[in-house]
Amino acid sequence: MQPIDVGDLQLSEQHDTRQTALFHAIREKIVQDLWSKGSKLPSTRKLAVELSVSRNTVIYAYEQLVTEGYIESRKGSGFYVSVEQPEHFLNSPQPNLVQKTSQLATQAEVARRNIKTALDINGGFAPGVPDLNAFPFAKWQRLLQRHSTRQNIAGNQDVQGSVALRDALSGYLASSRSVRCHADRIIITAGAQQAISIGLMATLMTGDELLMEEPGYRQVHKIVDLLKLNLDGVAVREKVGLDIDKVLSSKAKALYVTPSNQYPMGTTLNTEQRLKLIDWANKNQSWIIEDDYDSEFQFAHRPYTSMQGLAGKLGLDDRIIYVGSLSKVMFNGLRLGYLVVPEHLVTKCLEIKDALSGDTASHTQEALADFVREGDLLRHIRKMRRSYKLKYESMIDAIESEFNGDLEVISQAAGLHVTVKWDGGISEYEWSRRAELDNIIIRPFSFYEYGSSVERDWNGALLGFGNVRLAEIKPKIKAIARLFYQ
């Protein structure tokens, strides 16, 4: 069976002991059908490491869950969610939150690029590029070959996307991000950018007001201009985050937000802030476009439950559109994303997708469904989470060593880049220009500004480390420090 990703599993402080808290946290996932029956739980050792608790704490919680019939132990294999659940659970009213399907998949964001083609756009410090050398391409090729001769998927396909892939995605999103959906609410797209475009086109009309983080994702700026929407920037302050009060006082038709790791400032919305935005959308009948980019690569804390998941728990998810992509966890060239929409919006979104692009590459979708369902995606994410954390720490150490405090890292410990700022000295444009001559990418901070917020009096830049080898980080930081002080 497909393994479970513990994802946003949280231990509540209202319980007397951690083992009791863990028991109730896992039980809630099972009772709410977020962890599918028959799915394999992490080993006691792995879960202890994931949650930073003792192994005995996990063992005691698992034993209690076995005793009460929520999970079962299989000798030599591990622990699994019981197919037959306790009688008192089966007879109790079930929240109409999640429709059970298969498993696994994730999201991330579309590769960001704006450098001349002569430059290696995936090279040193390019933001938004994962470790391409670490991806298991041999396994991926075998999965593609498995489906390459299937004639039944060689013709025109369902515009909504492969049922197998949508099943796998719904299971993964429910398990790791508590997203409340079933396969019929998922639409497979050509990356996150198309997903965002479809979401905005389905909910807004020309001239409608859209709230968006400022600074923010450059590709959304392009969509806003194309659709002739009225963009109102919501300031994101360093180490503080989104100006929630401005959103709450607005009558805008929609809000686009990256709550897990704001791009590019690197801040996170906590649960209280997320609930306030959900309440705002419900009261004003506004839309939230939740781009849950970078939720799988958090190094300093456990990921918060998705806004869509929180809203679904309250029965308020009919105003939230959830966007994800696989470019950051797999590779940019995959060009596959997904959209989770309320049931009443599915038909309209499919009409728009059909007009824009029609169906999506079927053989790739089927290979991806297997990659997710057989546990390869989850294994890759876990491996890369460890790798990126080491790279992030190396970036911080090298910056502190080479810049003597002149450069300040203002982004959180997450994702595949760091955002830095400095006062005086070289401009961000000149530093970027000098680096480009050395075939190094430094993304100026102004690249992410739409122009609707207060002018800043400091310079800034983004340094991506995802596709930089760990051993190359310090030498490359040393090289750009030389350019900085030159």
Secondary structure, 3 states (H helix, E strand, C coil): CCECCCCCCCCCCCCCCHHHHHHHHHHHHHHCCCCCCCCECCCHHHHHHHHCCCHHHHHHHHHHHHHCCCEEEECCCEEEECCCCCHHHHCCCCCCCCCCCCCCCCCCCCCCCCCCCCCCCCCCECCCCCCHHHCCHHHHHHHHHHHCCCHHHCCCCCCCCCHHHHHHHHHHHHHHHCCCCCHHHEEEECCHHHHHHHHHHHHCCCCCEEEEEECCCHHHHHHHHHHCCEEEEEEEECCCEECHHHHHCCCCCEEEECCCCCCCCCCCCCHHHHHHHHHHHHHHCCEEEEECCCCCCECCCCCCCCHHHHHHHCCCHHHEEEEEECCCCCCHHHCCEEEECCHHHHHHHHHHHHHHCCCCCHHHHHHHHHHHHCCHHHHHHHHHHHHHHHHHHHHHHHHHHHHCCCCEECCCCECCEEEEEECCCCCHHHHHHHHHHCCCCCEEHHHHCCCCCCCCCCEEEEEECCCCCHHHHHHHHHHHHHHHHC
